């Protein structure tokens, strides 16, 4: 049991909230800076993609490995080291003199971010041995994670109104200085008392598998499967993941105990987080383009238009503990997945001149429900795992979050792109090269129209916007179907968990309707 006072526990939580917010913010704050980066560094098309993707790819590939490492060397130690590294990588990114430099800096940010995310969640378990306090703490943590991502475009828009693109990285520095100063003082140390060996081959297999599979899906969505590197990356990635799982089953101290997936709470929580993020991130990515390129919003105005999602995610995360205690995890998780499906599905009827109130209501509903799903999923994952494996288990939840985000943009974006390209009507007399550029994306069509005569530009823009909105409608309905499917899956997996489950072997059980009731031994904590 923790010997910390209540004030020390909640102040320590504030430090962890700072950490998770800065990592989540960094995943989305760059989106509005891409035009400025393109103008300044002049990256190629491939380099521009890697500037955006290298952070998420490396972060997703290393989360499980770093979660297991935190269990071994100490969660506080790894959190502070990772925070210092995150600050150094932020400086490298802010003053990058070339596109290649920025790609490397973003990848280093991903490495550092992977040490921070699982450490924050597993430290909460040591800070709050009381079940109810811990549920509230995880709710605040979840609200910070989802709100940080939702707030990224707003913060980026504000900074870009007054400073150069590197300022979106320098924003991290003062936050990280506070984190290091107060974290060293307030956070307790905790780790697995019998950690075993950190298997380097498992680390390599995990990273290669995740990056290979996600790269293949994203490139296939963007360019099709005709390129040789897409099937090769997919085969190598899935093979590495298969070997990784087989190796974990044989190791005495695995990097990730894949047997955790025998616990239906664990499987339901991870699957719900993954599928909900696939639906949510893809649609938000498309709607961001809709606001700027169809409705004509400026970047800051578009970021502010998405604020209801930010407000909803904060409210949802903070209310998660209360909702789960009142209705049970099964009902809460299923109902919020259905609510997300309803909110995202409303985009299926969005038109070019639809009132903003419909969009705001959809953002608010989806953000609130996602706040509950993400926070409740993290709580279920953490409580389904043995206390001494909290870092590795929470890393699985974070990996699902990152993979869901990457796959959502790839899959939903491919649906929109395909429908857009097939529906675009290029006016007769348009130069073939210009017509080909306009068919690539709505952004390309807007840029192409600027070089055409009004007689050609206006019908091209009208057709491009109409085709894009049609694609967005279809993507919204597809994402809604995914979320309804996730709700059905969660309802089935969490059925009957008022009886002891596989997690009971470690001291974890569930209350009525899958409500969490954990009495597992807590990790040793030193003040």
N, C-alpha and C positions, 0 to 999 in steps of 0.2 A: 504493500500500500504506500501511496505517496505521503511524504511528511511535509509537503508544501502547504502553505496557508492558502485560503481561498483567493486572496488578492494576488499571490504569486502565480497561482494556476491561471487565473483569467488574464493577468498581464502577460504571462508566457504565451497564452493563446493569441493575444494581440500581435506578438512578434511573429507567430506562425502565419497569421492572416496577412501580414506584410509580405512574407515570403511567397505565399501562394498567389497573391494578387499580382505581384510583379512578374511572375512566370506566365500567368494566364494573360496578362496585359500584353506581354511581348509577342504572343502568338497572333494577335490581331492588329496591334497598333501600327504595323508597317504597311497595311493594305492601302491606305490613302497616300502613302509616300512614294508608291511605285512610279507615278508619272515624273516626280521630281528626280528620283534616282535614275530613271531612264534618260532624262535630259542631261544630268550631270555626269554620270559614269558611262553612258552609252553602252549598256550591256547588249549582247546578242539575245535573240529570243530564248535560246536554251539557258543562257546565264540568268536571264530574268526569272525563268521558272525555278531555277535552283536557289536564287535569292529568297524566293518565297517559300520553297519546300524544304531546304536543307535543315532548318530549325526543327520542323515537325518530324521529319524523317529520323533524324538522329535522336531526338527526344523520345519518340515512340520506340525506337530500337533499343535504347539503353535503360528504359524505366525499370524493367524487371531486374536487370543485372544490378543496377544501382540500389534498388530496394533491398535486394539480398545482401549487397555490400554494407548497407546501413545496419542491417541486423548483426553484422559481424564486427565492424570496427566502431560502431556507436552512431546513433542517429543524430545526435547533436553535433558531433565532430564532423560528420559528412555534410550536414546542413550548412554549417559555418564555412567549411572549406568550399563547398559548392557556391555559396553566396559570394565569397571573395572572387572566385573564378568567373562568376556571372558578371560581376562589376568590371573585371579586366576585359572580358570579351565584349562588353557593351562599349567600352572605350575604343577597342579595335574596330568595331562596326561603325561607330559614329564618325570616325576619321578615316574610313576606308578610302584609299586613293584610286581603287580600281574595282571592277565587278568581281574579279577573282578573289580579291582580298575580302570583300564583303561576304561572299559565299562561305569562305573559311571561317570568318568571324561568326556568322549565323550558325554554322555547324558547331563551333565551340560553345555558343550560347545554348545549343541543344544539349551538349554534354553536361554543362553546368546545371541546366534546368532539370535534367534527369536525376541529379543528386538531391535537388531541393524538394520536388513534389512528393515522393513517397516518404521522405523523412518527416515532412510536416504532419502528415496524417498519422503515421505510426507514433510520433511523439505525443499526439493528443491522447493516445491510449495510456501512455505512462503518466501524463499530467492529470487525467480524470479517471480514477478508478471507479467512481460512482457511475452507475449505468445512466441515470437521468441527466447528470451533469455532462457526461460524455456525449449523449445524444444532442444536447443543446450546443455543445462545443462543435460537434461535427456539422450541425446546421449552420453555424456561423462560418465555419471553414468552407463549406459548400457554397454558401452565398458569396463569399469572397472570390472563390474560383470562377463561378459562372458570371458574376458581376464584372470581374476583371476582364474577361474575354469580351463581354458585351460592351464594356466601357472603352475598349481599345480604339475603335474608330472615332469616338468623340474626342478622346485625349489627343489622338493623332491629328485630327482636324484642327483643334485649338492650337497645337504647336506649329503646324504647318502654315497657319495664318500669319505667324509672326517670325518663325525661325526656319533654318534650312533643315533638310530631311534628317540629318544626323541627330537632331534634338530629340527624336523619338527614342533614341538609345540612351542619351545622356540623362533622360528622366529617371533611369534606373539607379543612377549613382547615389543620390541622397537617400533614397529608400533603402538601398543595400547597406549604407553606412549605419543608419539607424538599426537595421536588422542585426548587423554584426555586433554593435555596441550592446544592445539590450539582450540579444540572444545569448551571448557569452555569459551574461550576468544572471538572466532569469530562467533559462531553459535547463531542465534536468537532463542527465545523460541516461540512456537506456539502450540495451542491446541484448542479443541472444546469448545466454550464459554458456551455451555449448554450440557455437556457430558452425564448427566444421570447416572444411576447405572451400574457398571460393573458386569454383571450377572455371578456369579461363576459357576452355573449349566451349562450355555452355554459353558463356558470354558472347563469344564469336558467333556461334550458331544462332543465338537469339537475335542478335543485331542483323546478321545476314538474312535471316528468314523474314523478319518484319520489314526491313528496308526493301528486300527483293520483291516480296509479294505486293507491298503498297506501291512501289515504283511501277510494277507491271500493270496494276489496275489503273493507276493514274495515266500512264502513257497510252494504254489501250483506249481509255475513255477519250483522251485528247486527239490521238492520231490513228486509232485503229490497231488491229493485231497484225498488220502486214509487215511491220518493221521487225527485223530479226531479234532485236534486243528485248522485245516484249515477251514472247514465249520463253526465251532463255531466262530472263529475270524471274518469271513466274515459276518455271520448273525448279530453278535453283533455290528460290525463296521457299517454296512449299517443301522441297526436299530437306532444306536446312531446318525448317520447323518440325518436320516429321522426326528427323534424327534428334533434334533437341528434346522432344517429348519422350522418345525412347530412352535417351540418356538420363533424363530426370527420374524415370521409373527405376533405373538401375543404380543410381548414385545413392550412397548412404546419407549424404547431406546434399540434397539437390538445390540448385539455384532457385527453382520454383517447384514447389510440391504440387504437381499436376493432379494429385489425388484430391486436392481441395475441390475440384469440379464435381466430385461425387456428392458434395453437399449442395442440395438444390437451391438453398438460399444464395450460395456463392455463384452458381451458374446463372440463376435468374437475375441477380444484381449486375453481373458483368455483361450478360447478353442485353439487358434492358439499357444499360449505359451505352453500349456500342451502337445498337440499332437506333436509339433516340438521337444520338449525335449524328448518325448518318443522315437521318431525315432533317434534323434541325440545321446542321451546318451547311448542307447543300442548298437548302432553300434560302437561308440568310445570305449566302454568297450570291445567289441569283437576285434576290430582292435588293441587295446593295447596288447592283448594276441597274436594276429597274428604276430605283430612285434617282440615280444620277443621269442615266442615258435616255430614259423614257420620260420621266417627269421633269428633268432638267434641274435637279437639286445640286447645289454646290457640295463639296466633300463634307464641310462642317455641318451644313444643313441636313445632309443625308445621315450623318452620324447622330445628330440630335433627333432625327425622325425615328431612329431605332432605340431611343432611350426607354420606351415602355418595356422592352425586353430586359434591359438592365434593371429597371425598378422591379419588374416581376420576379426576376431571378433572385434578387435580394430578399424579397418578401417570402418567396417559396422556400428558400434555404432556411430562413429563420423560423418558419412555421412547421418545418418537417417533423421535429420532435413531437410537437403537439398533435399534429395530424396522425402520425404513426401510433402514438399512445391511445388516441381516441378510436381510430378505425382499424388499426393493425397494419402491418407492412404489406400484406397481400392486397387489401382493398386500396390502400393509399397508392402503391406502385402502379396497380392496374388502372385506377381511375385517372391518375396523372398522365399515363401514357395515352389513354383515350382522349384526354383533354388536349394533349399536344397534337394528336391526330386531327382533332376538330379544328384547332387553331391553324395548323399548317394546311389542312384541306380547304380552309376558307380562301386560300390564295388561288385555288382552282377557278374562282369566279372573279378574280381581280382583272380589271381592264385598265386601259391607259388613263382614263379620267375618273376612276373610282375614287370616292371620297377617302381622304386620309384616315378618317375615323375607323373605317373597317380595318385598315392596315394596322393602326395603333392598337385596336382591340385584339387583333390576331397576335401581334407582338407581345402584348401584356399577358394573354392567356398562355401562349407557348413559353414565355420566359418564366412565369410562375410555376407552371407544371414541370419544366425542365429543372428548376431549382430544387423541387422536391425529389424528382427522379434521381438526379445526380447525387444529392446529399444522402438520400435514403439508400441508394445503391452502395455508396461508400461505407455507410454504417453497416449494412448487411455483410459486405465483404470483410470488413475489419473484424466483425464479431463472429464470423464463420471460421476464421483462422485462429490457430493457437497464438497466444500472446507473443511468444518469442519469434514468431514468423510474421509479425505485423508489417514490417517494411516490405517484404516480398509480396505479401497478399495485397497491400494497398497499392503497390506498383501495378498489379494486374488491373485494378480499377482505373488507374491513370492511363495505362496503355490503351484500354478500351476507349477512353475519352479521346486520346490523340488519334488512334486509328479511325474512330468514328468520324472525327473531323476531317481527316485526310480523305477517307473513302467517300464521305458525303459529297465533298466538293467534286471529286472525280466522277462519281456515278450520276448524281443529280445534274452536274454540269454537262455531262455527256448527253443526257436526255434533252436538255434545253438546246445544246449545240446542234444535235441532229435534227430536231424539229425546226429550229431556226433556219438551218441551211436548206432543208427541203422546202420550206414555205416561202423563202425569200424570192420575190419577183423583181429582177433587175430590169430597169427600163431599157427598151430597145435603143441602140445607139451608144450605150455605155461601153467604154474601152474594156476589152476582155480582161486585161490585167487588173483594172479597177474593180470589175465585177467579181473577180476571184478573191480579191482582198475583202470586199464587202461581205462575201459569203463565209469568211472565217469566224466573225463574231459581230455582235452589235457595235462594240467599240470600234472595230475596223470599218464598219459601214458608216458610222458617224464621221470618222476621220476621212474616209474616201469621199463622202458627200461634200466636204469642204472644198475639194478641188474640182467639183463638177459645176456645170451651169445650173441655175435654179430650176430649169425645166426638167433636168435629170435628177437633181439632188432631192427635191421635195418628194417625188413618188418613191425614190429609193429609201429615204428615211421613213416614210409612212409604212412601206412594206416591211422594212427591217424591224421597226418597233412592234408592228402587229404580229410578226412571226415570233419575235422574242417573247412577247406577252403570252402567246399561245403555248410556247414551250414552257414558260414559267407556270402556266395553269396546269399543264400535264405533270410537271415536276412536283407541284404542290399536292396533287392527287396521288401520285406515286409515293411520295414521302408519307402522306396520311395513311396509305395502305400498309406501309412498313411499320408504322407506329401502332396501328390496330393489331397487326400480327404480333408485335412485341408485347402488347397488352394481353393477348390471349395466351402467349407463351408464359408470361410471368404469372398469370392466374393459375395455370396448370402446374407449373413448377412449385409454386408456394402452397399448393393445396395440401391440407392435412398436416401442416407443420406445427400443429399444437402438440403433437407427439414428439419425443426426442428424435433428432435427426443424426446424421453422420457427425455433425458438429458436437454432439453430446459427448463424444469420446474425449473431447478436449475441455469439457465443462461447459460448452455453449449449448443452449437450447432455445426454444422459442415459446412465446406466449400465444394467446389466442389469435387465430388468423395470421400466424406468422410474425406477430410482434416480437421484437428482439428482447430477449431476457438472458443476459450474459453473466455468468458467474465464474468465468475462466480466470485462472491465476494471472495476475498482472506481471509484467516484466519488472525486474529489479530496478529501482529508481534511486538515483543519488541526487540529493539536493545540491 
